[in-house]
Amino acid sequence: MKKKYMIVGNWKMNKLIEESLGFIKKLAPEITDCDVDVLLAVPFTSIHPTSKAAEKTKIIIGAQNMNDARKGAFTGEIAGIMLEEAGAEFVILGHSERRQIFHETNDFINKKVERALQDDLMPILCIGETKEEKDKNKTEEVLKKQIKECLDKISKEDVENIKIAYEPIWAIGTGETATVVYAEKIHKFIREYLKQLFGKKCADNIYILYGGSVTPENVSILLKQKDIDGVLVGGASLDLESFLEIIKNSVGV
Ligand code: PEP
């Protein structure tokens, strides 16, 4: 049986508090009957106000990054317990923009995953290959390394609380979505590899989301694929109409 779909918006470094609140207030009443999980990764400054505004709605608020330490002298960083206190329920970790622009390594991301679990935040772990790696037929090798190293020392029980987001880097913000055949092939590969590492039950239960130029037009065909359990949406989550359409087009797929 297919899982309940998960639709995650990633606002990145966009929207001030007032705009974030306006979005939540308009979105919430439109999705009360939608049988999908709706999550929004908002900027740090919007976590507290939006999580308050999202109480008693279907919307779950989360963050886009955190540090691996619990507290300490890390100027400019933010701890999981701070996000949790502000009202975040999940955190995106290892997004390709963090890996590429801020040079985050699998080892560092692994430490963040461990800390997020300790701090009761559901990690959404992003993995994905570059265009160059894809062209050199290295996709599977790259994904295996990312999965193995980012999930190092994580127990079977904990792995089931993690969501994996497969985001081919060449498809992020480019308008170039992976074909459904390619996306499903890679999702299946990821699930098989998780099975090798953590067993069948865990591999079956774990959510594997697709991210990369998801739109209202392509979301239902993506979700129809056996191993795609939801989507992570960047650009199209910034606009209320398109995000709402993505959610509505996910219902009953
Ligand atoms: C993302 O940044 O996680 C993403 C999937 O972006 P976009 O939907 O804009 O490709």
Residues whose N, C-alpha, C, O or C-beta is under 5 A from the ligand:
A	BS01	PEP	N10 A171 I172 G173 T174 G211 G212 S213 V214 L232 V233 G234 G235 A236
